[in-house]
Amino acid sequence: MINIDDLRQKFHDRQYKLTPQRQIILQAFLDNHDKHLCAEDVHNIVRQKYTDIGLATVYRTLEIFSDLDILHKMDFGDGRSRYEINESSNPHQHHHLICLSCGKVKEFEGDLLETLESVISRKSNFKIVDHQVKFYGYCRECQDKC
């Protein structure tokens, strides 16, 4: 879980301020930790209580949070960057299952590629620091509709 003191230190170290707007945007992720939010999603969430936060502020804040490794930025091929809380220093936490019909994203826990990554790294003399796996298909609800 995110520690507010650690967060303040990250901001201070990079000469940013943890403004009230940034705290509100971070709270949107904490309240929706199981979702992969795009900027428009975040904007819709925060505007329910704080109507003065603009979409440009949300975009800038998401980029800052991503640069500070507070959020993990992802591309699921739908033309929008999505973000999730970066809760661990271990980049290999989970993979994503993406429904081609409704667009729902589900997380799949477990890293099944560590052995493959090790083999690739050894054979190619390439230091791998991260990987992302996305599986595309149809969720149960969309399968049932067919």
C-alpha positions as CSV (number, residue, x, y, z in Angstrom):
1,M,0.0,0.0,0.0
2,I,1.1,3.5,-0.7
3,N,2.6,5.4,2.3
4,I,1.9,9.1,2.2
5,D,5.3,10.0,3.8
6,D,7.1,8.0,1.1
7,L,5.0,9.7,-1.5
8,R,5.9,13.1,-0.2
9,Q,9.5,12.2,-0.2
10,K,9.4,11.0,-3.8
11,F,7.8,14.3,-4.8
12,H,10.3,16.3,-2.8
13,D,13.3,14.4,-4.3
14,R,12.2,15.3,-7.8
15,Q,11.2,18.9,-6.8
16,Y,7.4,18.4,-7.3
17,K,4.7,19.4,-4.9
18,L,2.0,17.0,-3.7
19,T,-0.8,19.4,-4.3
20,P,-4.4,18.9,-3.2
21,Q,-5.4,18.1,-6.8
22,R,-2.7,15.4,-7.0
23,Q,-3.8,13.9,-3.7
24,I,-7.4,13.8,-5.0
25,I,-6.3,12.0,-8.2
26,L,-4.2,9.5,-6.2
27,Q,-7.3,8.9,-4.0
28,A,-9.3,8.0,-7.2
29,F,-6.8,5.1,-7.8
30,L,-6.8,4.0,-4.2
31,D,-10.6,3.9,-4.2
32,N,-10.6,2.0,-7.5
33,H,-7.5,-0.2,-7.0
34,D,-9.0,-3.1,-8.9
35,K,-9.5,-1.0,-12.1
36,H,-7.3,0.1,-15.0
37,L,-8.2,3.7,-15.3
38,C,-7.6,6.0,-18.3
39,A,-7.4,9.8,-17.9
40,E,-11.1,10.2,-18.8
41,D,-12.1,7.7,-16.2
42,V,-10.1,9.5,-13.5
43,H,-11.5,12.8,-14.6
44,N,-15.1,11.5,-14.4
45,I,-14.4,10.1,-10.9
46,V,-12.8,13.2,-9.4
47,R,-15.3,15.6,-11.0
48,Q,-18.1,14.0,-9.0
49,K,-16.8,15.8,-5.9
50,Y,-14.3,18.3,-7.2
51,T,-15.7,20.1,-10.3
52,D,-12.8,22.4,-10.7
53,I,-10.2,19.7,-11.6
54,G,-9.8,19.8,-15.4
55,L,-8.9,17.0,-17.8
56,A,-5.5,18.7,-18.6
57,T,-4.6,18.6,-14.8
58,V,-5.5,14.9,-14.8
59,Y,-3.3,14.1,-17.8
60,R,-0.3,16.1,-16.4
61,T,-0.7,14.4,-13.0
62,L,-0.9,10.9,-14.5
63,E,2.3,11.5,-16.4
64,I,4.0,12.8,-13.2
65,F,2.8,9.8,-11.2
66,S,4.0,7.5,-14.0
67,D,7.5,9.2,-14.0
68,L,7.7,8.8,-10.3
69,D,6.7,5.1,-10.5
70,I,3.6,5.7,-8.4
71,L,1.5,4.5,-11.3
72,H,2.2,1.9,-13.9
73,K,1.2,3.0,-17.4
74,M,-0.2,0.4,-19.8
75,D,-1.3,0.2,-23.4
76,F,-4.1,-2.3,-24.1
77,G,-4.4,-1.4,-27.8
78,D,-7.5,0.7,-27.4
79,G,-5.8,4.0,-28.1
80,R,-5.9,5.1,-24.5
81,S,-3.2,4.8,-21.8
82,R,-4.4,3.1,-18.7
83,Y,-2.9,3.3,-15.3
84,E,-2.8,1.2,-12.1
85,I,-1.2,1.7,-8.7
86,N,2.4,0.5,-8.7
87,E,2.2,-1.4,-5.4
88,S,5.5,-3.3,-5.5
89,S,9.1,-3.0,-6.6
90,N,8.6,-6.3,-8.3
91,P,7.5,-5.6,-11.9
92,H,6.3,-9.1,-12.5
93,Q,3.1,-9.2,-10.5
94,H,0.4,-10.0,-12.9
95,H,-0.7,-10.2,-16.5
96,H,-3.9,-8.9,-18.2
97,L,-6.8,-10.6,-19.9
98,I,-8.5,-8.1,-22.2
99,C,-12.0,-8.8,-23.6
100,L,-12.3,-7.9,-27.3
101,S,-16.0,-7.4,-27.0
102,C,-16.7,-5.2,-24.0
103,G,-13.1,-4.0,-23.3
104,K,-13.1,-5.3,-19.7
105,V,-9.6,-5.9,-18.3
106,K,-9.0,-8.6,-15.8
107,E,-5.8,-9.4,-14.0
108,F,-4.2,-12.8,-14.0
109,E,-2.0,-13.3,-10.9
110,G,1.3,-15.1,-11.1
111,D,4.3,-14.8,-13.3
112,L,4.6,-17.9,-15.5
113,L,7.4,-16.5,-17.7
114,E,10.3,-16.3,-15.3
115,T,12.0,-19.5,-16.7
116,L,11.5,-18.2,-20.3
117,E,12.8,-14.8,-19.4
118,S,15.9,-16.4,-17.8
119,V,16.6,-18.6,-20.9
120,I,16.2,-15.6,-23.3
121,S,18.4,-13.5,-21.1
122,R,21.1,-16.1,-21.0
123,K,21.0,-17.1,-24.7
124,S,20.9,-13.5,-26.0
125,N,23.2,-11.9,-23.3
126,F,20.4,-9.4,-22.8
127,K,19.5,-8.1,-19.3
128,I,15.7,-8.2,-19.1
129,V,14.2,-5.8,-16.6
130,D,10.5,-6.2,-17.3
131,H,7.9,-7.8,-19.5
132,Q,4.2,-7.4,-20.1
133,V,1.8,-10.1,-21.2
134,K,-1.6,-9.4,-22.5
135,F,-4.1,-12.0,-23.5
136,Y,-6.9,-11.0,-25.8
137,G,-10.2,-12.9,-26.0
138,Y,-13.8,-12.9,-24.6
139,C,-14.9,-12.6,-21.0
140,R,-17.5,-15.0,-19.6
141,E,-20.3,-12.5,-20.0
142,C,-19.5,-11.8,-23.7
143,Q,-19.1,-15.6,-24.3
144,D,-22.6,-16.1,-22.9
145,K,-24.0,-13.5,-25.2
146,C,-22.8,-15.3,-28.4
